[in-house]
């Protein structure tokens, strides 16, 4: 059955009319633009106006059709596949890498180093994409991501590996922000949920393959192939994108626009975020929480972020984050729903893999298979929610579903234990995936429906949502590592103090808790009794990480009820084209009034005018 939105009359000359009875034939005066359903002429369909890019191009100029649309979506699919793969492929190799480099306490940086740089650079790169164009920005971002992946594959130490992840994260910032923006430009908003469902499907497929590929490479080849694999996929994605996406020419010169770029705001935001996360990294690991380095990082990071907010919202002429975006409670609520769910999801993916590898002794490949209940539920929910949103046009129910289910799923995960049954290890993981899949679609579409109509409003709103989601994920990943290390450092000595078995105590005295935090390979050298004792302490520490993820999911619950009530529009257009239509309409009105005056004058001269014409003419 053809959707009614596809049947509407979208001719620009169709306008609401007012008829005057002149006694001979009706005079029709064109007023404001309207669109009518062909089978129900009395039913007016309102046109949703979406902001243009802010670079002098019209929204309609970016729409793609046919083969180019297919190739562009394929390239976006591959690009998102790359960054999604990189977020999850490390989940099953972090234990191996941490033990190989004898740096288990820094494994959280393999995720947070990538996610942090991706988060803090999304917003500045979003601004740069308006200056240099989305095409050029995406090409450079893919190249940076490939360079970072190659650096990771060749890394001789943990520090070099983390550095490669940071470089790849900068490229991923441009890819993730650019992918959502390009999809938003090449497809009108009424048809966008299906395209967003493709991105959600891509993310979910990569999330499935990530742990599995990471496990296969780590177990049968080498973990370095988890990064080598990005090179051919990125090359294909780059070729498809260059062929398919030809952006309209941007108006104005680049240098005057670049001089307006907020370099000071970028420095304050990036440095403040990095220093703040350094405090989370150092606390409980290398330094005590009440030590001078940790306190100093918290103070400097906090003050720098405050300085960024004061500058961005008070003094910057071209702010990185527009005031009308953060002033919209609907956009902020949609962002928090998506970010809270994703932060909880990332923390579980990292330490869920640790749970299966350390507690259950699973291989990297097997731990990836154990995570499938969560991943598959993300896939199915993301695809189905996109289809349903486009068909029924309701967005808010999915935001509420994500906000309600997220803490339920987080609470169920905390029930995992050393002796959990197979049914528990499957069933307890599903709800978290459902909540995450629902939030992916609802978060983006709800924010875009509420985006400002100012030039660049949709681009910067989409960028802000991705910035927030990635920042929450980076904080969650880093906090997860901190919570795990701090918990084990506190729990293990207390358990040792309560133990009365002297033989067990003597065996456990061969290593310190710091050595256990750095490398869990110690478990392989213990007797079954001692191994079970240590696993119980590790399980309690992992459970605290799951409690932390539960806290992130509660953010979604608090925000989900404040998302917009607006439905997905049936018809949309760009702001600049609408203004052109209004000018055309105003010209038509003036012409119609002039013709009406002339006809009334002719009727008066012939004494055939109706007595009702004069008051109607005055009212007009």
N, C-alpha and C positions, 0 to 999 in steps of 0.2 A: 504494500500500500504506500502511495507517495505521501510524504509528509506535507501538511498544509502550508508550512513555511516555504516550501519550494514552489507553491502554486500562486503565491501572492504576486500582485501586479507591482513591479518595482520601477515602472516608467517614471522618470523624474518630472514629467509634465502633469502627472495625476495630482490634483490639488482639491482641497475642500472648497466648496463653492457656496455663494449666496445668491439667490434668485430674486429679482425684483419684477413685480407684475406691472408692466407698462400699458396694459390694455390691449396690446397687439401680440407680441411674442416675448417670452421671458428673457431677461438680461442676466447673464451669468458673470459674477465677479469672482475672480480667483483670489483666494486668501492664502492660508498657510499650507506647507507641504503635508500631504497625508498619503498613506498607502492603504488600499482596500483589498480584502479577500475577494477573488473573482466570483465565488459562488455565494457570497454574502456581502453585497455592496454596502449595506448599512454598517458593517463591522469594520472599524478603523484599526489598523495595526500600527502601533507606535514603533518608530525607528530608534534603535539604541545607538548612541553616538560614542565612538571610542576615539581616544586621543591619537594623534599622529606621532611620528617618531621624534619630531623636534629638530630635524636636520634639513627641513625644506621639502621633504618628499611627502606624498600623500599616501594614506594607508592603502587605498585601493591599488596603488601602483606596485605594491609588493606581493599581491596575491598571485600564486602560481597555479597552473592547471596542467593536466596531462602528464607527459613523460617527465618534464622538469619537476613537477610536484612530487612524483614518485621517487625520483633520484635524490631530491633534496631531503625527503623524509627518511630515505635509506641512509643518507649520510648523517643525519641527526641521530638516527637509531644507533649507528655504529659509534658515533661520538659519545653519546650517553652510555652506551654499552661499555666503552673504555673506562670512563670515570667510575661507573657503578661497579665494574669488575675490580677496579683498583681499591675500592672501599671495602670489598668483602673478601678478595682473594688472599689478603694477609691474615684473615681470621684463622686459617688452618696452618699457616707456616710460622706464626709468631713464636710458638713454643720451640720449634726447631732452630729458628734464627737466634732467639734469645739464648738458647743453650750453646749454639755454635760459637757465638761471639762472647759468651760468658757475660751477658748483659741483660738478664731476664727482667730486671727492674725498669728497663727502658723500652720494653716492647710496646707500651702504650703510645710512644712517639711514632711508631710505624703507622698508626692510624691517625693520631691527633696531629702529627706533623703535616700530614697530607690534608686533613680536614681543616686545620687551622688556617693554613695559607690559602686554601680554597675559599674559606669563609671571608677572610679579611680583604681579599683582593677581588671578590665578586662585585662589590659596589663600585670601586674605582674603575674597574674594567668595563662595567656597564655604562659609566659616563663616557669613557673613551670610545666605546662602540658607537655612540652618537656622533662623536667628532670624526673618527676615522672610518666609520661604517661597520656594520655587523660582519660583512664578508671578510674584510682585512683583519678584523679583530679575531675572528674564529680561526683563520689560517695561522696567524702567529701563535695563538693559544695551543693549537694542535701540535705545532712544531716544538713549543716549550714542553708540552706534556711528553712528547716522544723523547726529547733530550733527557728529561728527568727519569723516564723509565729505563733508558740505556745506562744512566748513571747508577741506578739501583741494581741492575743486572750485573754490573761489573764491580760492585762495591766490595772492598777488601776488609771493611770494618763496619761496626754499627753506626759510627758517626757519619761515614760517607753514605751509608744506606739511608739514614735519616735525612741527610742533605739532599739526596736524590728524590726522596719523597716530598720534601719541601718544594723543590723545583717543579716536580710533576703537579703539585698542588696549585702552583701559580697558573700553570697551563690549564688545569682542570677548572679553575675559577672562571676563565674565559669560556671554556667549553660548556660548563653547566649553565652559567648565566646566558650565554649566547644561544644555546640550544632551545631553551624555553622562549627566549625573545624571538628567535627566527620562526619557530612554530607559530607564535602569536602573530607574526607579521604575514606569513604566507597563507594563513587560513583564517577566515572570518570567525568571530567569537561564537556564533551559533553552531558552527561545525567543528569547533576546536576540541570539545571533550573527546571525540574519537581519536584525534591526533595526540592529545595528552595521554589517552589510554595506551597508545603505541609506545610513548615514552615510559609510562608506568610499567607496561609489559616488558620493555627493554630493561628497565632497572631491575625488575623482578627476575627476568631470565638471567641477567648477569649476576644477580645475587645468588641464584641457584648454582650457576656454573662456577662462580668465583671460588667458594669453598671446595667444590669438587676438583676444579683444575688445580687449585693450590695444593690440595691433598695428593693428586696424581703426580704433579711435578715434584713435590717435596719427597714423596715416598719412592717413586720409581726413577726419577731423573735427578733434578736438583731444583731447589726453591728459586733459583735465579731465572728459570724459565717462566715463572709467574710474572716477570717483568719483560722478558724478551717477547712474550706473546703480544704485547701492546704495539710493537713496531709494525708488523704487517697489517694488523687491523687498522691502526691509525693511518697508514699509507692509503689504504682503500677508502677510508672515510674522507680523507683530505681530497683525493681525486674526485670522488662523487660530489663533494660539496663545491669544489671549484667549477665543475661542469654545470651543476644545477642552479646554484644560487647566484644570480646576477642582480645585484642591488641597483636601484635607480640612482642616478647621479645626485650626490649631495650638494646642496647649494652653499655658497660661501667658501672662503679660503680656510685651510686648516690652521694656519699659524695664529690668526686672531682668536679662533675658538680655543686653541690649546693654551693661550695665555690666560683665558678665563677659567681653566681647569683648577680645581681646588687642591693644589699640591700640599698646602699646610694641613687641610682637613684629612687628606689621605695619610700623611705622616702621623698625625695624632691618633687616628683610628687604628692603623696597623701597629704602631709601637705600643699603644695602650693595651690592645688585645693580646699581643705577644707577651708583654711583661706580666700581665695578669695571669696568663696561662703558665708562665714560668713559675709563678708562685705555687700553682697547683701541682706542678711537676716536682719542684724541690721539696714541698711540704711532706713530711713523713717518710721521705726516701733518703735524699742526701742531707737534709737538714731537719731539725725539729720545727714543729709548727710555730713555736714561740721564738725561733732564732731570728737574728737580724736580717739575713738574706731574704727569708720568706716574708717577713713583715715589710721589708723595704720594697719588695716586688709588688705586694698587695697595695701598698700606699702609692707608689709611683704609677702602677697600672691604673688604679682607681682615679687618681688625680688627672692622669692623661686622658682617660675616657671622659671625665667631667669636662676637661678643657675642650675636648672634641665636640661635645654636645653644645657647650656655650658658643664655640666658634661656628659650628655647623648651623645651628638654629637661630643664632643671634647676629652674626656678623658676616658670614660668607655670602657673597653675591651669587654664587652658583653652587649651592650645597650638594654634598654627596648624597645625602638623604633628605628629600624635600619635606618641608614642614607639613604640607597637605596630605602626605602619605601617612606619617606617624600620628597625625591629628585625627585620622579616620579610625574609629573604634572597630569598624567592620574589617578593615585591612589588618589591623593589629591582632584582632581576635583570630582571623583565618591564619595569620602567620604563626601565632602561638600554638594553635591546634596542630599544625603540620610540624613545627619545630619540636614540640614536646614529644609527639609520637616518634619522630625520627631519632631524637636523642636517646630515648628509651630503647629503640630498636638497635642502634649502633652499640650501645653498652652491652646489650644481651648477645649480639652477634660475636663480639670479641671474647667475652668471658663465658658465653655458652660453649664456644669451641674449646676454651680452656677446661671447662667442666667435663666435657666428654673425653678430652685427651688425657687430663691428669687424673680425674676421679675414676673414669671407666677404662683408662688405658687404651683408648681408641687411637688408631692411626690417623694421620691428617685427612686421608680420604674418607675414612669411616666417620670422623667427626663432621665432615661436610654433609654426609648422608643423614646424620642424626639431626642436622639443622633444617632438613627439607620440609618438615611440617610447617615451620614458620615461613619459609621462603615461598612455598607453593601457595599458601594462603594469601601472601602478598600479591602474587601473580593473579590469582583468580579474582580477588577483591578489586584490584586496580583496574583490570579489564572490564569487569562487570559494572563497576561504579561509573566508569567513563561512558559506557553504552547507555546505561540507565539515565544518567544526567542529560545526555544529548537527546534522548527520546522523550523523557518526561519533563525536563528542564528544571527539576528541583535539585538544589545544591545543598541547602542547609541540613536536611536529614542525614546526609553522609558526614557532615562535620560533627553533628551530635553523636552519631553512631561511633565515630572515631574517638571522640572525647569520653564517651561512656565506657567503651570496650577497652581502651588503652590501660586504665588502672586495673581493670579486672584481669586482663592478660598479664600485666606486670605482677599482680598478686599471686596468680597461679604459678608463675615461674619460680617464685620464692619457695614453693613447696618441693622443688627438686632436692634430692638428698643423695647420700652415698649409695643407698640401697633402693632407689626408686625403680619401680617396675618398668617394663617396656611400654606398657600402655600409658603410664604417667609421662615417660620421656617423649611420647608422641603427642598425647592430648593436651598437655599443659602448655605446649608451644604454639598452638594454633591461633588463639585469640589475639595474641600480640601481632601476628602477621595480618590478621583481618583489620585491626585498627590502623596499622601502618598503611595498608593498601587503600583504605577509605580516605585517609588524611591526604594522600598524595594528590588525588583528583580534586577533592573538595577545597583544599587549601589554595591551590593555584587558581581555580575557576572563581571561587568566592572573592578572592582579592582582585582579580581582573575585572569582575563585574562592578566592583566598588572603586576602581582606580580613578584618579583625577582625570579630567578631560583636557588638562593643560598639555602643551606639546611635550612629548616624551613621558607622559604620565604612566602609560601602560608598561613601557620598557622599564622605568625605574621602580614601579611597583613590583613587577615580576622579579627584578634584580634584588629588591629588598627582601622578598619572600625567600629567595634562594640564599641570600646572605644570612638571614636569621636561621634558616634550617641548618646550614653548614656550620654556623658558629655554635649552635646548640649541640650539634653532633661532635664538634671538636672538644667542647667543654665536657660533654658526657664521656667521651673516650679518655680524656686526660683524668677526669675525676674517677673513672672506673679503675684506672691503674693506681691512682693514689689511695683510693678506698681499699683496694685489695692489699697493697703493700702495708698500709698502716694497720689494717685489721689483722693480718697475719703476724705482724710484729707485736701486736698486743695480745692476741688470742693464744698464740703458741707458747710463750713463756708462762702464762697463767695455767695452761693445761699441763705443762711440764711440772709446775709447782704442786699441782693436785695429784699427780700420778705417784703411786706407791710401789709399783713393780720395779724392783731394782735392776733386774736384767734388761728390762725395756729402757729404763733411764740410762743405763750404761751404753746401750747401742745408740740411743738418740744423742748422746753427748759427743759423738764423733763429728758433728757438724753444728753450725750456728743457725739461727733463724735468718740472718742476713744471707748466708749461703743458700738457704732454702728458697728465699725470695728471688735470688739471682738465677737459680737453676733448679727446676723440679726433677732433673735427671737423677738427683740423689735418691729418689724413691726406688729406683731400680736396684739399688744396693742394699735395701733394707729387707728384713724378714717380714713375712706376711703380717704378723701382729704389729710390728712397728710401722709398717706401711699403712695399715688401716688406721692407726692412731693419727699419723700425720695427715692422711686424707680427710679425716673428720675436721681437723683444724683448717685445712685448705678449703673444705666445703663451707664452713662457717664464714670464711673470708669472702668466698665467691658469692654467698648468699647476701652479704652486705652490699656487694655491687648490684645485685638484683634489686635490693631495697632502694638503692639510689636511683636505678632506672624507673622504679615505681614512682618515685618523687617527680621525675621528669614527665611521666605520663599524666600525673595529676594536673600539671599545667594545662594540658589539653582539655581536661574536664572543666576547669574553671573558665576557659575561654570559649568553648564550643557554643554556648548559648548566646553569645554576643556577635556571632557572624551574621552577615546580611540575610535578610528574608527575600531578597530579589531572586527572581528566577532567571534562568538563562534566556536571553532574548531570542526572538524568532528572526529578527532582521537587524542588521547593523550597518554602520557606515563610518567613514573617517570624519574627523572634526572639520578639516579644511574643505572637503567636498561638500559638507553640509552648509558651511558658511557660503560657499559659492552658490549652492542651491537657494539659500535664503536671499542672496543678492538678486538672483534671477527671479525669485518669487516677488520680491519687492518691486522690481522693474515691471513685472506683469501686472501687479496691483495698480501701480501708477498709470500704466497704459490703459488698463480696464476702466479706471476712474475717469481718465480723460475721454475715452470713447463714450462712456456713460453720459458725461456732461454734454458731449456733442449731440448724442441721440435725443437726450431730453430737450435740448434746445431746439432741435428739428421738430420734435413732437409739439412743443409749445407754439412754434411758428405755424404749425398746421392745425392748431386748436384741437388735437385729438388726444392730448395727454390726459390720463386719468387723474382725478383729484387726489389720489393716494400717493402720486409720485413725489410731490413736493416735500411732504414731511419725511418720506424715506430718503430723499436726496439730502436733506439737511442732516438727518441722522448719520448718513454715510460720511 
